[in-house]
Amino acid sequence: ALSRQAIINDDMDAFSKLAAQLGRAAKLSIEVDVYAALAENAGLGPLMGDGNPMFDASHANLGAGAALSVASVEADRVVMKIQQDDSGNDFLDLVPQILLVPAGLAGTARQINESQYDLDTDGGLAPNISNGLYSDIVDTGRMSGTRRYSFASPQIAPVLEVAFLDGAQEPYLEMQEGYRVDGVTWKIRLDYGVSGIGYKGAVTNAGA
């Protein structure tokens, strides 16, 4: 709620941008909740229908804890690659496309993904077998520590879903002018939910 006096005294023109700021805040709340879902159960994600976290030994999507390197990225790729269908009769042949890391690991992640050589092997002269593995590397300040996540294409094997009420993905913003009290009241609403819908298209590694 903004008082009449506050609006009149707005020499910095801050309140004229309020609607855009409220809309951005609503959209950011989705991002916050997605990362909160991943952070559940000590970074192993939300509980799935079988009562286990998204990342669990029973789901065969845990990488052996190791610091971010060409070798450990390759090991994570293999974990995803040999993931099987629900019946255990066939391999899904999934390939990681997105690497999600804390902000502090972004430089190392991009170096591993883009370098032609494995700087940790044979004096940095060995070929980098993980070169170009990921099409997108995402780093965020909403994560800390060393845990990382590899995701297959969400079009092929989605693991997290954001669902919107009646399909409305844009925030609803309403302004009401005061009568009993001079001023303006803003109301913003965005109905959505975040949930885990699969686990085969992702691998997590606690790092080191």
N, C-alpha and C positions, 0 to 999 in steps of 0.2 A: 504494500500500500504506500502511495506517495502523497504527501500532504501538498496542499495548495502552495504553501510557503516554499517547500522544497522545489517544486516545479518552477515557480517564479524566479527563485534564486539560482537556477541551474545555469550559471554563466559558462560552465565547461561543456554544456550540451550533452552531458552524460546520459540523462534520462531518455533522450530521443533514441538512443541505441539500446534501450532496455529490452525491447521486444526481441531483437536479434540475440541479445545475450541470454535471455530466458530460453529461447529455442535451442541455442547451442548447449546450454546447461542440461536441457532435457535429453538431447542426443548423447551427451557425454555420460549421462547416468546409465545408458545402455552399455557403454564401454566399461564403466566401473563394475557393473554387475557381471559382465562376461569374465573379467579378470577375477572377480570374487568367486565365481563358480570354479574356475581353474584352481584357485588357491585352497579350495575346500579339502579337508582330509590331508593336511600338510603338503599341499601341492599335487595330490593325486586325483583331484577333480571331484565332481559330484557323484553321489551314489547312483548306480544304474539299477535296472529292474531286477538283477540277481542279488542285490544287496551289497555288492562290492563297489569300490570307487571306480571311476572311469579307467584309471591306470592301475592295473593290478596283475599279479602273476597269473591269475586265472584267465586274464584277457590276453596274455602273451604280448603285451605292449610296453614292457619295461626294459629300457636299455641298461646294460651293466654300467654302474656309476663310473664315469671317467671324465677327466677335464676335456674341454672342447678342443678337438684336434682332427686332423684328416682321418686318422685311424678310428677315433670314437664316432665320428659322423658316419663313416662307412659301416661301422657296427650297428648303429641305429637304423641305417638304411636296410640292412639285412633283416633286422627284427621286423620291420614293416613288410618287407618283401615276402617273407615266408608266412605271413598271416593267412590263416585258412578261413573258409566259409563256416557257417554255423554247424554244418554237418560233418566238417572235418574231412571232406572228400576231395577238396581241390584248393589250390592256392589262389589268393585273390590278386596277386601280382601288383600290389599297390606300390607307388613310388612317392617318397616325400617331396613336396613342392614348396612348403612354407616352413621356415625355421623361426621360432619365437624365442627370444632370449632377453634377459635383463639388459638394460642400457649399457652396463659396464662390459658386456661381452660382445657388443655390436661390432667393434673393430676387428676382433679376432674372428668372429663369424664371417664377416665379409672377406677378410683376407683368405680364410680357408676356402671359401666358395669361389673366389675369383683368381687365386694364384695358380700359375701353371705348375708349380713345383711344391712338393711337401717339404716345408722348411724344417720339419722335425726329423727328417730321415736322410741318411747319406749326405750329410753336410748341406742339405737343402737342394740337392740335385735330383732327387727321385721325383718322378711324375706325380702330380696330385690326382689321385684316383677319384676325389670328390669334387673336382673342378666343375662348376656350373650345375651341381646337383639341385640346388634350390633356385626356384624362379623368383622367390621373394624372401627377404630376410626382414623380420619385424623386430624392433627392439623397443622396450618400453620402461619407463620409470615406475610403472605399477608393479613390476616384479623386481626382486632382489635375490642375492645369493648366486648360485651356480646352476640351478635347475633350468632345463631347456625343453622345448616341445617341438617335435616335427609333425607336420600335418600333410596328409595327402590332399589332392584337390577336393575342395568341399562339394563340388558338383558330382564327384564320384563316390566319396566316402565321408559324408558329413559327420561330425561328432558333437558339435554344439549348435543349438538353434535358438534364434530370437524370434518369438512369435508375437504378433501384434493383434490386438482386439479388433475384429472385423476388418483386418488387413490395413488399418490406418497407421502408416509409418511416420507421419508427420505430427509434431506436437500440436495440440489444440490450445489456442491462445485467445483469451477473452479479456476485454477491458470494460470496467464499469465505473462511471463517474459517480462520485458521492453526492448525496442530497442533504442528509443530516449533518455530515461533516464534509467540508471542502477537501477535494483531493480526488485521486484516481486509485482504483484497486485492479491489480492484474491477477489473472488466474491462468495457470498453464497445466496441461494434463497430457500424459502419454501413457497409454495402457499397453504393457508388454510383459513378457516373461522369458526367462533364460533357462534352458534345460539341456541336459546331456541326452543325445538321441543315438549315439553309437560310440564305439571305441576302437574299431578295427583300423580306422584311417588316421591314427595318431600314435606316437611313441614319445615317452618322456624319459629323460635321463637326469638323474640328480646332480651330475657333474662331480667335480672334486676341487 
